C-alpha cells in the first residue's frame, strides 16, 4: 500500500468510527472537535490546532479517541514492543487540555484512547493506564471480524468509558 492509500485508509477508519457512534448511539454526542490550548498567558502563536478524530460525551463523561490505522501498530526495539510515543503524547495532551477546559463545568471524567486497527502482527496493544488522574487506553479494533463483532467492540468501548449511556 502506498503512502496516499494509507492516508485514505486512515481517514476512512476515523470516519467509520465517528459515524458509527453518531448513527448507532444518538444519545451520545459524537464529534470531531477541536480542543483549545489551556494557556496561562493566552499566547498561542505557532501552536498546532488540537483536532480530535472522535470525541464522545455523555452524562458528564468524555472519551477522546485517536483512531490509528498503521501497518505496524507498535514500535519494536530488539524484543521489546511499545506504543508510538508521539501518539501517546498527543492523546495525553488532548485529555489534559480538555479536562482543564471543563474544570468549571459539571463533568465527571475525561479519558483518552488510542484505537488502532488490528494488523497481522502477533503482538497488539490492549492496555489501560492511569496517568495524572485520567484513564488512557490503548486498544485494538479487529476489522477482520463480522460486523456484529465490530459493533460489539465499539459498543463495549462506549459502555465502559461512558457508562449509563443508554
Biotite code that builds the C-alpha atoms (Angstrom):
import biotite.structure as struc

atoms = struc.array([
    struc.Atom([0.000, 0.000, 0.000], chain_id="A", res_id=1, res_name="UNK", atom_name="CA", element="C"),
    struc.Atom([1.469, 3.343, -0.980], chain_id="A", res_id=2, res_name="UNK", atom_name="CA", element="C"),
    struc.Atom([1.535, 6.415, 1.249], chain_id="A", res_id=3, res_name="UNK", atom_name="CA", element="C"),
    struc.Atom([-1.532, 8.077, -0.319], chain_id="A", res_id=4, res_name="UNK", atom_name="CA", element="C"),
    struc.Atom([-3.615, 4.904, 0.014], chain_id="A", res_id=5, res_name="UNK", atom_name="CA", element="C"),
    struc.Atom([-2.531, 4.555, 3.642], chain_id="A", res_id=6, res_name="UNK", atom_name="CA", element="C"),
    struc.Atom([-3.621, 8.152, 4.340], chain_id="A", res_id=7, res_name="UNK", atom_name="CA", element="C"),
    struc.Atom([-7.011, 7.477, 2.736], chain_id="A", res_id=8, res_name="UNK", atom_name="CA", element="C"),
    struc.Atom([-7.482, 4.298, 4.742], chain_id="A", res_id=9, res_name="UNK", atom_name="CA", element="C"),
    struc.Atom([-6.596, 6.155, 7.936], chain_id="A", res_id=10, res_name="UNK", atom_name="CA", element="C"),
    struc.Atom([-9.192, 8.852, 7.189], chain_id="A", res_id=11, res_name="UNK", atom_name="CA", element="C"),
    struc.Atom([-11.805, 6.218, 6.286], chain_id="A", res_id=12, res_name="UNK", atom_name="CA", element="C"),
    struc.Atom([-11.111, 4.390, 9.565], chain_id="A", res_id=13, res_name="UNK", atom_name="CA", element="C"),
    struc.Atom([-11.551, 7.616, 11.571], chain_id="A", res_id=14, res_name="UNK", atom_name="CA", element="C"),
    struc.Atom([-14.784, 8.490, 9.728], chain_id="A", res_id=15, res_name="UNK", atom_name="CA", element="C"),
    struc.Atom([-16.179, 4.978, 10.166], chain_id="A", res_id=16, res_name="UNK", atom_name="CA", element="C"),
    struc.Atom([-15.773, 5.090, 13.946], chain_id="A", res_id=17, res_name="UNK", atom_name="CA", element="C"),
    struc.Atom([-17.187, 8.618, 14.248], chain_id="A", res_id=18, res_name="UNK", atom_name="CA", element="C"),
    struc.Atom([-20.197, 7.891, 12.020], chain_id="A", res_id=19, res_name="UNK", atom_name="CA", element="C"),
    struc.Atom([-20.846, 4.595, 13.796], chain_id="A", res_id=20, res_name="UNK", atom_name="CA", element="C"),
    struc.Atom([-21.299, 6.370, 17.119], chain_id="A", res_id=21, res_name="UNK", atom_name="CA", element="C"),
    struc.Atom([-23.419, 9.133, 15.542], chain_id="A", res_id=22, res_name="UNK", atom_name="CA", element="C"),
    struc.Atom([-25.765, 6.639, 13.891], chain_id="A", res_id=23, res_name="UNK", atom_name="CA", element="C"),
    struc.Atom([-25.901, 3.817, 16.420], chain_id="A", res_id=24, res_name="UNK", atom_name="CA", element="C"),
    struc.Atom([-25.804, 5.924, 19.605], chain_id="A", res_id=25, res_name="UNK", atom_name="CA", element="C"),
    struc.Atom([-27.681, 9.201, 19.105], chain_id="A", res_id=26, res_name="UNK", atom_name="CA", element="C"),
    struc.Atom([-27.822, 9.617, 22.895], chain_id="A", res_id=27, res_name="UNK", atom_name="CA", element="C"),
    struc.Atom([-24.044, 10.150, 22.865], chain_id="A", res_id=28, res_name="UNK", atom_name="CA", element="C"),
    struc.Atom([-22.656, 13.404, 21.496], chain_id="A", res_id=29, res_name="UNK", atom_name="CA", element="C"),
    struc.Atom([-20.115, 12.292, 18.885], chain_id="A", res_id=30, res_name="UNK", atom_name="CA", element="C"),
    struc.Atom([-17.991, 14.847, 17.041], chain_id="A", res_id=31, res_name="UNK", atom_name="CA", element="C"),
    struc.Atom([-14.540, 15.508, 15.626], chain_id="A", res_id=32, res_name="UNK", atom_name="CA", element="C"),
    struc.Atom([-13.966, 18.563, 17.816], chain_id="A", res_id=33, res_name="UNK", atom_name="CA", element="C"),
    struc.Atom([-11.106, 20.939, 18.337], chain_id="A", res_id=34, res_name="UNK", atom_name="CA", element="C"),
    struc.Atom([-9.697, 21.351, 21.834], chain_id="A", res_id=35, res_name="UNK", atom_name="CA", element="C"),
    struc.Atom([-8.388, 24.790, 22.744], chain_id="A", res_id=36, res_name="UNK", atom_name="CA", element="C"),
    struc.Atom([-4.970, 25.079, 24.325], chain_id="A", res_id=37, res_name="UNK", atom_name="CA", element="C"),
    struc.Atom([-5.275, 25.953, 28.013], chain_id="A", res_id=38, res_name="UNK", atom_name="CA", element="C"),
    struc.Atom([-2.611, 28.617, 28.247], chain_id="A", res_id=39, res_name="UNK", atom_name="CA", element="C"),
    struc.Atom([-1.554, 30.710, 31.224], chain_id="A", res_id=40, res_name="UNK", atom_name="CA", element="C"),
    struc.Atom([-0.858, 33.810, 29.132], chain_id="A", res_id=41, res_name="UNK", atom_name="CA", element="C"),
    struc.Atom([-3.124, 33.361, 26.053], chain_id="A", res_id=42, res_name="UNK", atom_name="CA", element="C"),
    struc.Atom([-0.079, 33.471, 23.746], chain_id="A", res_id=43, res_name="UNK", atom_name="CA", element="C"),
    struc.Atom([-0.763, 30.726, 21.206], chain_id="A", res_id=44, res_name="UNK", atom_name="CA", element="C"),
    struc.Atom([1.262, 31.801, 18.196], chain_id="A", res_id=45, res_name="UNK", atom_name="CA", element="C"),
    struc.Atom([2.641, 28.827, 16.241], chain_id="A", res_id=46, res_name="UNK", atom_name="CA", element="C"),
    struc.Atom([0.860, 26.216, 18.373], chain_id="A", res_id=47, res_name="UNK", atom_name="CA", element="C"),
    struc.Atom([-0.803, 23.482, 16.326], chain_id="A", res_id=48, res_name="UNK", atom_name="CA", element="C"),
    struc.Atom([-4.569, 23.046, 16.335], chain_id="A", res_id=49, res_name="UNK", atom_name="CA", element="C"),
    struc.Atom([-5.668, 20.156, 18.527], chain_id="A", res_id=50, res_name="UNK", atom_name="CA", element="C"),
    struc.Atom([-8.151, 18.399, 16.237], chain_id="A", res_id=51, res_name="UNK", atom_name="CA", element="C"),
    struc.Atom([-9.633, 15.205, 17.634], chain_id="A", res_id=52, res_name="UNK", atom_name="CA", element="C"),
    struc.Atom([-10.665, 12.279, 15.460], chain_id="A", res_id=53, res_name="UNK", atom_name="CA", element="C"),
    struc.Atom([-13.578, 11.354, 17.720], chain_id="A", res_id=54, res_name="UNK", atom_name="CA", element="C"),
    struc.Atom([-14.850, 12.938, 20.924], chain_id="A", res_id=55, res_name="UNK", atom_name="CA", element="C"),
    struc.Atom([-17.702, 11.153, 22.704], chain_id="A", res_id=56, res_name="UNK", atom_name="CA", element="C"),
    struc.Atom([-19.600, 12.852, 25.532], chain_id="A", res_id=57, res_name="UNK", atom_name="CA", element="C"),
    struc.Atom([-22.454, 11.671, 27.697], chain_id="A", res_id=58, res_name="UNK", atom_name="CA", element="C"),
    struc.Atom([-23.684, 12.434, 31.214], chain_id="A", res_id=59, res_name="UNK", atom_name="CA", element="C"),
    struc.Atom([-20.571, 14.277, 32.348], chain_id="A", res_id=60, res_name="UNK", atom_name="CA", element="C"),
    struc.Atom([-18.082, 11.830, 30.849], chain_id="A", res_id=61, res_name="UNK", atom_name="CA", element="C"),
    struc.Atom([-15.874, 12.495, 27.841], chain_id="A", res_id=62, res_name="UNK", atom_name="CA", element="C"),
    struc.Atom([-13.837, 9.993, 25.829], chain_id="A", res_id=63, res_name="UNK", atom_name="CA", element="C"),
    struc.Atom([-11.386, 11.284, 23.236], chain_id="A", res_id=64, res_name="UNK", atom_name="CA", element="C"),
    struc.Atom([-10.489, 8.636, 20.653], chain_id="A", res_id=65, res_name="UNK", atom_name="CA", element="C"),
    struc.Atom([-7.476, 8.970, 18.398], chain_id="A", res_id=66, res_name="UNK", atom_name="CA", element="C"),
    struc.Atom([-8.004, 6.409, 15.626], chain_id="A", res_id=67, res_name="UNK", atom_name="CA", element="C"),
    struc.Atom([-4.798, 4.945, 14.211], chain_id="A", res_id=68, res_name="UNK", atom_name="CA", element="C"),
    struc.Atom([-4.544, 2.930, 11.001], chain_id="A", res_id=69, res_name="UNK", atom_name="CA", element="C"),
    struc.Atom([-0.922, 1.854, 10.616], chain_id="A", res_id=70, res_name="UNK", atom_name="CA", element="C"),
    struc.Atom([0.902, -1.028, 9.024], chain_id="A", res_id=71, res_name="UNK", atom_name="CA", element="C"),
    struc.Atom([2.614, -1.547, 12.413], chain_id="A", res_id=72, res_name="UNK", atom_name="CA", element="C"),
    struc.Atom([0.611, -0.530, 15.464], chain_id="A", res_id=73, res_name="UNK", atom_name="CA", element="C"),
    struc.Atom([3.582, -0.846, 17.833], chain_id="A", res_id=74, res_name="UNK", atom_name="CA", element="C"),
    struc.Atom([7.212, 0.106, 17.555], chain_id="A", res_id=75, res_name="UNK", atom_name="CA", element="C"),
    struc.Atom([9.795, -2.568, 18.220], chain_id="A", res_id=76, res_name="UNK", atom_name="CA", element="C"),
    struc.Atom([13.320, -2.335, 19.519], chain_id="A", res_id=77, res_name="UNK", atom_name="CA", element="C"),
    struc.Atom([15.010, -5.700, 19.821], chain_id="A", res_id=78, res_name="UNK", atom_name="CA", element="C"),
    struc.Atom([12.450, -7.942, 21.570], chain_id="A", res_id=79, res_name="UNK", atom_name="CA", element="C"),
    struc.Atom([10.557, -5.099, 23.220], chain_id="A", res_id=80, res_name="UNK", atom_name="CA", element="C"),
    struc.Atom([7.341, -3.568, 21.883], chain_id="A", res_id=81, res_name="UNK", atom_name="CA", element="C"),
    struc.Atom([5.953, -0.168, 22.821], chain_id="A", res_id=82, res_name="UNK", atom_name="CA", element="C"),
    struc.Atom([3.288, 2.299, 21.800], chain_id="A", res_id=83, res_name="UNK", atom_name="CA", element="C"),
    struc.Atom([4.447, 5.049, 19.434], chain_id="A", res_id=84, res_name="UNK", atom_name="CA", element="C"),
    struc.Atom([5.495, 7.780, 21.862], chain_id="A", res_id=85, res_name="UNK", atom_name="CA", element="C"),
    struc.Atom([4.161, 10.627, 19.711], chain_id="A", res_id=86, res_name="UNK", atom_name="CA", element="C"),
    struc.Atom([0.695, 9.045, 19.714], chain_id="A", res_id=87, res_name="UNK", atom_name="CA", element="C"),
    struc.Atom([0.718, 8.697, 23.488], chain_id="A", res_id=88, res_name="UNK", atom_name="CA", element="C"),
    struc.Atom([1.919, 12.289, 23.986], chain_id="A", res_id=89, res_name="UNK", atom_name="CA", element="C"),
    struc.Atom([-0.809, 13.517, 21.640], chain_id="A", res_id=90, res_name="UNK", atom_name="CA", element="C"),
    struc.Atom([-3.732, 11.772, 23.361], chain_id="A", res_id=91, res_name="UNK", atom_name="CA", element="C"),
    struc.Atom([-2.407, 12.752, 26.799], chain_id="A", res_id=92, res_name="UNK", atom_name="CA", element="C"),
    struc.Atom([-2.200, 16.405, 25.710], chain_id="A", res_id=93, res_name="UNK", atom_name="CA", element="C"),
    struc.Atom([-5.760, 16.285, 24.339], chain_id="A", res_id=94, res_name="UNK", atom_name="CA", element="C"),
    struc.Atom([-7.102, 14.786, 27.565], chain_id="A", res_id=95, res_name="UNK", atom_name="CA", element="C"),
    struc.Atom([-5.344, 17.195, 29.916], chain_id="A", res_id=96, res_name="UNK", atom_name="CA", element="C"),
    struc.Atom([-6.337, 20.291, 27.917], chain_id="A", res_id=97, res_name="UNK", atom_name="CA", element="C"),
    struc.Atom([-9.954, 19.103, 27.664], chain_id="A", res_id=98, res_name="UNK", atom_name="CA", element="C"),
    struc.Atom([-10.032, 18.439, 31.398], chain_id="A", res_id=99, res_name="UNK", atom_name="CA", element="C"),
    struc.Atom([-8.858, 21.985, 32.156], chain_id="A", res_id=100, res_name="UNK", atom_name="CA", element="C"),
    struc.Atom([-11.390, 23.376, 29.659], chain_id="A", res_id=101, res_name="UNK", atom_name="CA", element="C"),
    struc.Atom([-14.196, 21.598, 31.558], chain_id="A", res_id=102, res_name="UNK", atom_name="CA", element="C"),
    struc.Atom([-12.958, 22.402, 35.087], chain_id="A", res_id=103, res_name="UNK", atom_name="CA", element="C"),
    struc.Atom([-15.704, 24.961, 35.767], chain_id="A", res_id=104, res_name="UNK", atom_name="CA", element="C"),
    struc.Atom([-18.432, 22.782, 34.281], chain_id="A", res_id=105, res_name="UNK", atom_name="CA", element="C"),
    struc.Atom([-20.271, 19.815, 35.709], chain_id="A", res_id=106, res_name="UNK", atom_name="CA", element="C"),
    struc.Atom([-18.264, 16.828, 34.500], chain_id="A", res_id=107, res_name="UNK", atom_name="CA", element="C"),
    struc.Atom([-17.175, 13.524, 35.940], chain_id="A", res_id=108, res_name="UNK", atom_name="CA", element="C"),
    struc.Atom([-14.212, 12.406, 33.851], chain_id="A", res_id=109, res_name="UNK", atom_name="CA", element="C"),
    struc.Atom([-12.149, 12.877, 30.703], chain_id="A", res_id=110, res_name="UNK", atom_name="CA", element="C"),
    struc.Atom([-10.474, 9.775, 29.266], chain_id="A", res_id=111, res_name="UNK", atom_name="CA", element="C"),
    struc.Atom([-8.460, 9.106, 26.145], chain_id="A", res_id=112, res_name="UNK", atom_name="CA", element="C"),
    struc.Atom([-7.971, 6.159, 23.849], chain_id="A", res_id=113, res_name="UNK", atom_name="CA", element="C"),
    struc.Atom([-5.603, 5.259, 21.058], chain_id="A", res_id=114, res_name="UNK", atom_name="CA", element="C"),
    struc.Atom([-7.686, 2.889, 18.916], chain_id="A", res_id=115, res_name="UNK", atom_name="CA", element="C"),
    struc.Atom([-5.508, 1.011, 16.453], chain_id="A", res_id=116, res_name="UNK", atom_name="CA", element="C"),
    struc.Atom([-6.856, -1.035, 13.577], chain_id="A", res_id=117, res_name="UNK", atom_name="CA", element="C"),
    struc.Atom([-5.645, -4.592, 14.164], chain_id="A", res_id=118, res_name="UNK", atom_name="CA", element="C"),
    struc.Atom([-2.836, -5.698, 11.875], chain_id="A", res_id=119, res_name="UNK", atom_name="CA", element="C"),
    struc.Atom([-1.417, -9.114, 11.047], chain_id="A", res_id=120, res_name="UNK", atom_name="CA", element="C"),
    struc.Atom([1.166, -8.678, 13.805], chain_id="A", res_id=121, res_name="UNK", atom_name="CA", element="C"),
    struc.Atom([1.181, -11.202, 16.636], chain_id="A", res_id=122, res_name="UNK", atom_name="CA", element="C"),
    struc.Atom([1.545, -8.549, 19.357], chain_id="A", res_id=123, res_name="UNK", atom_name="CA", element="C"),
    struc.Atom([-1.058, -5.806, 19.548], chain_id="A", res_id=124, res_name="UNK", atom_name="CA", element="C"),
    struc.Atom([-1.955, -3.188, 22.158], chain_id="A", res_id=125, res_name="UNK", atom_name="CA", element="C"),
    struc.Atom([-4.710, -3.778, 24.691], chain_id="A", res_id=126, res_name="UNK", atom_name="CA", element="C"),
    struc.Atom([-3.839, -1.838, 27.842], chain_id="A", res_id=127, res_name="UNK", atom_name="CA", element="C"),
    struc.Atom([-5.222, 0.813, 30.138], chain_id="A", res_id=128, res_name="UNK", atom_name="CA", element="C"),
    struc.Atom([-3.103, 3.294, 32.064], chain_id="A", res_id=129, res_name="UNK", atom_name="CA", element="C"),
    struc.Atom([-3.862, 5.787, 34.837], chain_id="A", res_id=130, res_name="UNK", atom_name="CA", element="C"),
    struc.Atom([-1.933, 8.981, 34.099], chain_id="A", res_id=131, res_name="UNK", atom_name="CA", element="C"),
    struc.Atom([-2.174, 12.110, 36.251], chain_id="A", res_id=132, res_name="UNK", atom_name="CA", element="C"),
    struc.Atom([-5.716, 11.250, 37.289], chain_id="A", res_id=133, res_name="UNK", atom_name="CA", element="C"),
    struc.Atom([-7.018, 10.252, 33.847], chain_id="A", res_id=134, res_name="UNK", atom_name="CA", element="C"),
    struc.Atom([-7.520, 6.939, 32.099], chain_id="A", res_id=135, res_name="UNK", atom_name="CA", element="C"),
    struc.Atom([-5.590, 6.497, 28.864], chain_id="A", res_id=136, res_name="UNK", atom_name="CA", element="C"),
    struc.Atom([-6.392, 3.286, 26.997], chain_id="A", res_id=137, res_name="UNK", atom_name="CA", element="C"),
    struc.Atom([-4.567, 1.728, 24.077], chain_id="A", res_id=138, res_name="UNK", atom_name="CA", element="C"),
    struc.Atom([-6.846, -0.707, 22.261], chain_id="A", res_id=139, res_name="UNK", atom_name="CA", element="C"),
    struc.Atom([-7.126, -2.606, 19.005], chain_id="A", res_id=140, res_name="UNK", atom_name="CA", element="C"),
    struc.Atom([-10.226, -2.838, 16.813], chain_id="A", res_id=141, res_name="UNK", atom_name="CA", element="C"),
    struc.Atom([-10.349, -6.050, 14.763], chain_id="A", res_id=142, res_name="UNK", atom_name="CA", element="C"),
    struc.Atom([-11.826, -5.112, 11.388], chain_id="A", res_id=143, res_name="UNK", atom_name="CA", element="C"),
    struc.Atom([-11.435, -8.667, 10.050], chain_id="A", res_id=144, res_name="UNK", atom_name="CA", element="C"),
    struc.Atom([-14.362, -9.782, 12.208], chain_id="A", res_id=145, res_name="UNK", atom_name="CA", element="C"),
    struc.Atom([-18.004, -9.973, 11.198], chain_id="A", res_id=146, res_name="UNK", atom_name="CA", element="C"),
    struc.Atom([-19.770, -6.614, 11.606], chain_id="A", res_id=147, res_name="UNK", atom_name="CA", element="C"),
    struc.Atom([-21.711, -7.882, 14.632], chain_id="A", res_id=148, res_name="UNK", atom_name="CA", element="C"),
    struc.Atom([-18.350, -8.428, 16.380], chain_id="A", res_id=149, res_name="UNK", atom_name="CA", element="C"),
    struc.Atom([-17.049, -4.993, 15.353], chain_id="A", res_id=150, res_name="UNK", atom_name="CA", element="C"),
    struc.Atom([-20.294, -3.491, 16.674], chain_id="A", res_id=151, res_name="UNK", atom_name="CA", element="C"),
    struc.Atom([-19.815, -5.372, 19.947], chain_id="A", res_id=152, res_name="UNK", atom_name="CA", element="C"),
    struc.Atom([-16.270, -3.989, 20.278], chain_id="A", res_id=153, res_name="UNK", atom_name="CA", element="C"),
    struc.Atom([-17.371, -0.389, 19.630], chain_id="A", res_id=154, res_name="UNK", atom_name="CA", element="C"),
    struc.Atom([-20.427, -0.678, 21.893], chain_id="A", res_id=155, res_name="UNK", atom_name="CA", element="C"),
    struc.Atom([-18.184, -2.084, 24.623], chain_id="A", res_id=156, res_name="UNK", atom_name="CA", element="C"),
    struc.Atom([-15.951, 0.984, 24.432], chain_id="A", res_id=157, res_name="UNK", atom_name="CA", element="C"),
    struc.Atom([-18.915, 3.332, 24.875], chain_id="A", res_id=158, res_name="UNK", atom_name="CA", element="C"),
    struc.Atom([-20.313, 1.235, 27.702], chain_id="A", res_id=159, res_name="UNK", atom_name="CA", element="C"),
    struc.Atom([-17.028, 1.099, 29.586], chain_id="A", res_id=160, res_name="UNK", atom_name="CA", element="C"),
    struc.Atom([-15.971, 4.736, 29.283], chain_id="A", res_id=161, res_name="UNK", atom_name="CA", element="C"),
    struc.Atom([-19.379, 6.422, 29.159], chain_id="A", res_id=162, res_name="UNK", atom_name="CA", element="C"),
    struc.Atom([-21.247, 4.047, 31.480], chain_id="A", res_id=163, res_name="UNK", atom_name="CA", element="C"),
    struc.Atom([-25.004, 4.528, 31.700], chain_id="A", res_id=164, res_name="UNK", atom_name="CA", element="C"),
    struc.Atom([-25.056, 5.875, 28.142], chain_id="A", res_id=165, res_name="UNK", atom_name="CA", element="C"),
    struc.Atom([-28.305, 4.066, 27.235], chain_id="A", res_id=166, res_name="UNK", atom_name="CA", element="C"),
])
